[in-house]
Amino acid sequence: MLETLNGLPPRGGLARAPAAALPVRPMLDAPGGGASPIRAALDIAQARAAAGADHGGMRTDDPPPTTTGPPPMDLPLKLWLARLSNGLSPVALAQAQADWWLHLLVSPTRQAQLSASALHKAQAWAHYLWRATQGPCENCVTPAPQDKRFSRPEWRHFPFNALAQGFLLQERWWDEATHGVRGVSRHHEEVTAFVARQWLDMLSPSNSPLTNPQVLQETLRTGGANLASGAANWARDAMAVASGGEARGLQAFEPGRALALTPGQVVMRNHLIELIQYTPATPTVWREPVLVVPSWIMKFYILDLTPDDSLVRYLVSQGHTVFMVSWRNPGSADAGLGMDDYLDLGVLQALAAVQERCPGAGVHAMGYCLGGTLLSMAAALLGARGDPGLRSLTLLAAQVDFQEPGELGLFIDESQIAFLEDIMAERGYLDGQRMAGAFQLINSKDLVWSKLVHEYLMGAHTPVTPLRAWNADATRLPARMHSEYLRRLYLHNDLAEGRYRVRGEPVDLDRIRVPLYLLATERDHVSPWTSVYKLMRLTHSNAHFVLSSGGHNVGIVSPPEGPLASPEASYRVGEWAPRAAPADPQDWLAQAKASPGSWWPHWQRWLAAHSSRRVKARTVSGLRVRGHAVPAPGTYVFDPAAEVSE
């Protein structure tokens, strides 16, 4: 049931077979025939990979993986528990609950305070109940601004207003009860409060056909047809989840036909990425190209959805030469790929290929989400090596300091990571739907229970939009990479605290000296803006910090004009010399003025200001397979199973 409510099931296999294997072109030499620092680093990496071929592909100079997974006898039990808990560690949840409950048990003062609070709220609700029977009256508790469950006019009438007020008072009490118990660790306190919110969200009167006035009115109006239609919707979604098929409506949003339409060609391919170069749309272009590194937990075309909201198309129209990394969807054979492999095969080889195609020009590198985290590592390494390849660095909703990662931190502790490693041991990867489920639990009242009301109780159909179709196009995460990512970044915060190493080479963020454009979004549950902001104090760059309205996706996909431009879009800008940004981001926010509109034009002007001159538009000469070019969006984007022959 929960998997059905979580949202759209993952896409099944798209009706397009992957093209024949594309060769990797040797694009790693510096102009003039010399070996570039990137080429030298990659030669070393490839030599090490070859040396480790007799060891199952592992590099012999690297530390072994943290874990090899559970003993074979344990695996069936762990997988059964994972199905019951939707991938959450039952032990981690039990530890948090026990920590809270036992400390509350030995805190009679806190018990007395909570009892008094419960009595006060019961009296407030009883008084409200008496006044509500006499007619409209003032609420005794106001819902949070983002809580829209009881905002419709039907909830203002008795007895539904009394039900809503009683429920909101219960929410307030449980929020008090799960916080402030002396002795409970902060992490366990947050997990306990999260679990309480999940139960309360499930038990909300808005989720029941007997206590939701809107559902009752619709049922009376249609004679129950809405419930019959809702049951059919649920059955259809449940069958799609059970069979692994596509949800209704996704077929109309295939990349290359309805999405990812900006013209271009694949110009380089290796085991992990395809590099796409987009066709210029202007006679002249800025000399410095733009390399985009998206996160590998998402398909790249979030930045090239439709012509009306494509950041790629916008950049091309403004005279930029744009290259895009398209990550391969890994399979079981890729279980041993680690973070170092993603850095080498993803960022460094892509950067080398761009440098060969645009000789002598520095590269404007842009990374989104986890792609930005990886790009910051590459920028630090290149800065330490004295490599002048980067002209500027732009990071969108990307964290490097994970001390305060927001609500995703609820799922990060030793028990939870070990549980995920046990799950990944079965196939060698983490299915993208498990990560999507975690994101949806964070905002369950909007992403889970509102779907139940709208589609299963009201019997309505939620139209599939390009963004929802992209969100359903889930990816996989190799076991070793995901374990390293969670442990080294989220759990131990090695990158921000100076302990992160790439094959023994330290990654020092202070070695980033190129101009920095750092963007965060106001309502980001994945990369909270206050966490993103911390990079301002870790680099030695002249920096712009931009805070955009919206969330992790909508705040990024923000076209400045056209039918999809949001009239509510706005952004705030701060500009500082190295290490001069205020230590407390709230101090900056208090005095930052909002500018209306999209942040895209501001970033484009910043890119232009950090570019040298215009040159004749570059011809795109892509790889050829059987005499034919491979057009954008490439082949890896059509690879849900990741079983591509090399």
N, C-alpha and C positions, 0 to 999 in steps of 0.2 A: 504493500500500500504506500509506504513512504517513498519508494523509488518512483512510483507513478506520480505522486504529488510533487516530487522535487522539481518537476518541470519537464521539458522536452526530452524524450529518450535520445540517446546518441544516434548520429547518422549511421546507417548501415553502409555497405559497400556501394560506392557510387558507380554508375554505369559507364565507367571509362577505365580501361586497362592502362597500367603504367607504360610509358614509352620504353623503348629499348634503352639499355644502360648508356648514359652519356659519359664520355671520357672526361677525366680531370685535366684541364689544360695547365701547362707549366707557366703560371703567371706570377712567379715569385721573385724574379730578378729585378733589380733596380734599373732605371733608365740608364742606358750607356753600357750595359753589360755587367756591371758590378753586382755583388751580392748585397741585398739590403739587410738591415738588422732583422726584419721580419722573416726574410728567407733563411737567414742563419738560425734563428730560433726554431723555425719549422723543420729545418734539416735535422737539428738535434732531436726534436720531438719524434720525427719519423724514424730516426735511427734507434731511439729508445723503444718505440713501438715494435720495430722489427726484432730487436733483441729480446723482447718479451713475448714473441709469437709462440715460442715453445712452452709458455707458461699460461696458456689459455687466453692470450691477448693482454694479460696484465703486465705492466711495466715493473721490472724487477727492482728499480730504485724507488718505487713508491711504497708507502705503507700499505699493508693489506687492508681490505675492507673491514669496517668496524665489526661486522657480523656476517656469518655465512648463512643466516636463517635458522629456523628452529630444527631440532632433530626430526627425522622423518615421522617418528611416532606422534610428535606434537602437532604436525601440520594439519591433519584433518580437523582437530579440535579448534585450532586457531582460525581456520577458514570458516568453520561453522559459526563461531562467535562473530567473525567479521560480517557474515551475512545478517545475523540478528541485530548487530549494533550499527550497521551501515558504515563500517570501517573505524568506528571509535573504540578505543581500548576500554573494555569493561573494568579492568583493573584500575586504570587511571581515574575513571569516573568514581569507582568505589573508594579509592584513596581520598579523593577530594571530599566526598560526602562524609566519610568517616572522620576526617580531620575537622570538618565543620561541626558535625553532630556531637562528637566527643568533647570538643572544647566548649560547645554550648551547654552540654550536660553538666560540666563542672563550673559553670558561670551563673550562679543563681541571680546575681545582680542583673545580668543581661536578660535572663529569663523574665525577671520582674518587669524590666523596661519593655520587653516585647509584649508581655501580657497587658500592661497598661496601654500600650499602643493599640493592641487588638481591641480592648474594651472601648477606647476612645473612638476608633473607626466604626465599631459596631453601633455606638450611640449616634455618631454622625449619620450613618446610613439609616438608622431607624427614624431619626428626625427628618431626613430627606424623604423617606418613604411616606411619612405622614403628610408632608407638604405636597409631594407629587400627586397624592390622591385628590388634592384640592384643585389642581390645575398646574399650569406651567410654573416652574420655580428655578431658582439659581442652583447650579450644580455644586455639590460638596467637594468634588475633585475634578480636575481638568486633565484630560489625556495629554500625552506628549505631542508636540507639534507634528511629528512625523507619523503619528498613529491615526489612521483614517478609518478604522473599523467602525466607529460609532458617529461618524460625521454626517451621515445622511439624515434628512428631516424625520424619517420614520422612527429614529431612535429617541426623539424628543417626547414621544407620547408614552403614557403609562400603559402597561407595566415595564415596557422595554427600557425606558430611561432608568428605572430603578435597578433593573438587571445590569445595565452597563455601569452605573455608578458603584454598585456592589462589587462588580468584577474589578474595576479600576482601584477600589480601595484595597482589595485583596492583593493586587499587584504591588501597590505601595508597601503593604505590610511585608510581603515576601522579599522585596528589595531591602527593607530594613533588616529583616531577619538574617539574610545571607551576607550582610556586611557588618563590620564592626565587632565581630566576636574575637576577643583577645586570644592570641596564640595561633590563629589560623593563618597559614601562609597566604600571601597575596594571590599566587596562582590558584591554589585550591579554593580561595574565596571567589575568584572570578569564575572558575568552573562550576562551583555550586550555584552561583547566581544564574549562570547560563542554563544549567539544567532546570532550575526552577522556572525560568522564562519559557523554556520549551514546553513544559507541562502546562503552564498558564496559557500560552498561545494556543495549545491544542484544546484546552477546556473553555476557551472564550465563548460567550453566548452567541457571538457572530457566526460560529462554525456549526451551529445546530439548526436544523430546519424548524424546530419547535420554538426557538427563542430568537430567531432572526426575523424581524418584522418585514424586511424586504423579501425574504424567501417566502414567508407566509402569504404576503399579498400576491406574489407571482403565482404561487400554488393555487390560490383561490381564483385568480384571473384565468389561468389556463386549465383549471380542472386537474392539476397534477402532471400536466404534460412536461413541465420543466424538470420534474424529478425523473420522469422516464427518459427524457433527453440527456439529463445528467448521468444517469446510470449507463446509457449507451456510450457517452463520452469516456466514462471511467473504464468500461470494458475495453474500448478501443485502445486507450492508453496503456492499460494493463497488458493487453496482448502484445502491443508494440514493445514494451519493456521486456516481457517474458521471451519473446522471439528474437530480440536484438535488432528489430527492424526500425525503420524511420517513423517518426511521428507524422501525422497528417500535415500536409502543406510544405514539408521541407523540400520535396522534389522540385518545386518551382524556384529554388534558390541555389542552384548549382554554381560553384565558382567557374568563371569563364563564360557563363551564359547569362546569369542574372547578377552575379557578384564578381568582384575582382576583374573589372573590365578595362582598366587602364592598359593601353597597348605597350608591349615590351617583349623581350626575349630572354631565355635562360642563357647566360654567358659562362657559367661555371657550375660544376657539380662535383661533389665528393660524397663520401658515405653518409654524411650527416646533413648537408645543406644543398640547396640549389640557390644560386645567386641570379637574381633577375635584374636586368637593366631596362628601364622604361624609355620608350621612344620620346624624343624631345618634341615639344609643342610650340617652340619659338625658334626663330632663325638664329638667335644667339642665346647663349646660356652663361651662367656664372662659371668661372674657371674651376672653382672647387666643387666637387661632387658631394652628394649627400648619401651616406650609407646608413640604412635603417636596420636595426637588429631588434626584432620583436622577441617576446618571450616564447619559449618552446612549450609552455603549457597552453598555448593558444595558437590557432592558425593565423598566419600573417595578415590575412585580408580583412581583419578588423580595421586596418588602416587604408583599405581600398574596397569598401563595401559597395556602394553604388556611385555613379557619377555625381550625385548631389551631395554626398558626404564623404568623399574620398580625400584623405590627406595627401596621398600620393599624387592624385590628379591635380590637386591644388598646387603642390610644390612644382610639378612639371609645368603647369600653366604660368608660374611665376619665373620660369627660366632656370630651374635647377635640374641638374643631371642626377637622377635618383636611382640608387641600387637598393634592392630589398633581399634580405635573407629569408628563405623559406625552409623551415626545419623539416627534416624527415620524421615521420611518425615511427618510433622504434618498436621492434618486436622482441621476442624472447632471446634471439641471438645477440641482441645489443645490451644484455643485462650488465655487462662489465664496463660499459661506457661511463666515465666519470666526469666531474666538473672540468678537469684539465682537458679532456677530449673536446668538450663543448667549447672551451676557450680556443683551442688550437684549430679544430676543424670548422668551428663556427665563425668566430670573430676574426682571428688572425689570418686565416686563409681568405676569407671574404675581403678583408682590408688589403691584402696583398694583390688580389685580383683587381680591385678597384684602382689601386695605384698603377698597375700595369696599363689599364685602359685609359687612365687620366694621368700620364706621366708628368712629374714635376709639380703637380697640384696637391696641396694638402687636402685632407678629407674632413668634411663635417660629419661626424659620427653621431647618430641618434639611437638611443636604446629605450625600449618601452618595457616597464615592469621588470621581470627577471632578466630580460635581455639588457636592460639598463644596468642592473647589478653586474652582469658579466662584462659589459662594455666598460664599466668603471674599473674593473680589474685589469682589463687590457690596457686602458689608458694609463693606469699606474705603472704597469710593467714597461710600457713604451717610454714613459717619462723617465723611469729609472735607467733605461738603456740609452737614453739620448736620441731616440728615434723621432724625427720631425714629421712623421706621417700624418698626424692629426692636426687639423686646423682649429677645430672647436669640438666641444662635447655637449650634447643635449641629452638629458635624462628625463623621461616622462614617467611619473608615478613609480619611481624606482627607489628601493631602499638599499642602503649600505650598512646602516646601523639598525640592528634588529633587537635592541634592548626593549623597545616598546613597539612591537609589531601590530598592535591593535587586537581585534578579536580573533584573528587567526592564531594568536599566541595561546588561545584556549586549547588548541590541539597540539601544542608543542611541549612535551616533557619526555623523559627517558622511557616511560612506560608506553606512551603513544607512538613514539618513533620505533621502538622495538616491535610493537604490534604491527606497524606498517611494514617493517622489514620482513616480518613473518609472512604477511599477506603477499608481498612481492616475491617471496621465495618460490611460490608455486609456478609463476610464469616468467619471472625475471623483469617485471615492470609493474607499475601502478596504473590501473585503468583510469582514464580521465574522469569518468563519471563519479568515482569516489571523491576526487578533489572537488568536482562540481557540487557534490552533495554537501561537503563541508561549507562551501561558500553559501549555499542556500540555507543551511541551518543557521548561519549567522544572522540572516534576515528572513527568518521563516514566516513571519506574519505576512510579509509581502510576497515572497517567492513560493511559499508552500500553501498556507491556509487561504490566502486570497484566491488562489487557483481553485481550491476546493469549493469555495462559495460561488465563484463566478461560473465555473464550468460544470461542477458536479451537483450543485444545489439549484442554481439559477438556470442550468441547462444551456448556457451560452457558449459561444466558440470564441476563443482568443485568437485573433488573426496572427499568422506567422509573419514577423517582420524580418528584414535583413539581419538586424542585430540578434534576434532570437534564433534565427537559422544558424548564424555563425556560432552562437553560444552552444548550440547542440552539436557542433562539429568537434567533438572531444578528441584530445590527443592522449598519448601514453607517455610515461616517464620511466626511463631505465632505472633499475633497482639501485645500482651503485650511485648514479648521479643524484637520485632523489634522497638517498640516505646521507650522502655528503652534504647536499644542499641544506637539509634540515638540521643536521648535527653541527656542521661547521659555521653556518650562518645564523639560523634561528636559535638553536639551543646554546651555542657557545659564543656567538657574536665575534668570531675570529677576525672577520674582515675589518670591522670598525676598531677593534682593539689591537690591531697590528700583528696578529698571530697567523694570518692566512698565508699560505705558501703555494706556489705552483711549481711542482717538481723541484722543490728545495729553494726556489727563488722567492724572497719575501715580496708581498704585495703591500706597498706603502701608499695609501691614498694621498698623502702629502706630496707625492711626486707628480700628481696631476697639476700641470701648470698652464694648460690651454684654457681659453675662455670657456666658461661653464654657463649653460642655460638649464636650470633645474625647475621642472614643473610638477606641481601636485594638485590634487583636486579636493574640494571641501568635504565631500561626503564619501570618501574612499574608505571602505571597510577592509580592503586588501592591503593597501599601502597608505596608512594614515598620514595626512600632510605634515603633522608635527614630527613624524619619524623621518619622512623624506627630507625635511628641512635640515636635519642634523649633518648632512653632507657639507653644508655651507661652512661648518667649523672644522672639517676634516681635510679639505684640499687647500692648495695654495694657488687658487685661481681667482681672477676677477669674475664675479658671478652675478647673474640675474636669477632671482627666485620669483616664480610666477605661481600664484594660487588661483586656479580656475574654479568656477562653479561646476556642480555636477559630481558624478561619482567616477569610479575607476575606469569605466568604459565611456559613458555618456559625456563625461567631462573632457575626454580626449577627442572623441569624434564630435567636433563642434564646428561645423561649417560656418563661415562668416556671412553667407548669403544663400539665397535659394529657398526652395520649399521646406527643407529640413533644418534651416537655421533657427535656433531657439531665441525667441525674443527676451528670454530671461537670462541668457548667458552673460557672464561678466568675469572679470579677472582682476587681480591685484598684483603689483610688481614691486619688487625690492631690488636694488642694485648696490653692490658693495665691493670694496677692495678685498684682497685675500684676508681671511679670518676676521673681517670687520663686521660681519652680520651679528645682530643681537643674539646673545646666548639663549634667551627665552623667545621662542617663536610667537608667543602671545603678545609680547611687547611690540613686536613688529606689526602684528595683525591689528592691534588697537589703533595704530595711526595710519595704516595702509588704506588708501582710497580705492574703491572699486571703479573700474572702467567698464562701460557697457560693451557687449559684443563678444565675439570669439577671440581667443588668444592666438589663432593661426596667423593673422596679419602681423601681430607684434613679433612673433617668432621669425616670420619671413623677413621682416625688416632687420632683425638682429642678425640672421644669416647673411643677408646682403651686406650689412655693415662690416662683417668679418670675412667677406670675400674680397678678392683683389680686383678683378675686372671681368668684363664679358668677353667671350670667345665664340667662334663659330660653333653651332650645335654639332655634337658628336654623333656620328653614325653608329647605330647599334649593329654589331656583328656578333651574332650568337653562335652557340654550338650547333652542329648539324648532325642529325641522325638519319641515316639512309638518304642523305641529300636534302633533308628538310630541317628548317629551323624549328626550335621548340618554343612556341609562343608563351607569353605570360597567360595564366598564372603558374606555368610549369607543370610538373608531374607529381612532385612530392605532396602537393596539396590534395591530390586525389587518392591518397594512399592510406585508407583507414586501418588496414591490417598490418602495414609496415613490412610486408614480406616482399621486398623488391630485390630482384637478382642484380648483383653488381657485376 
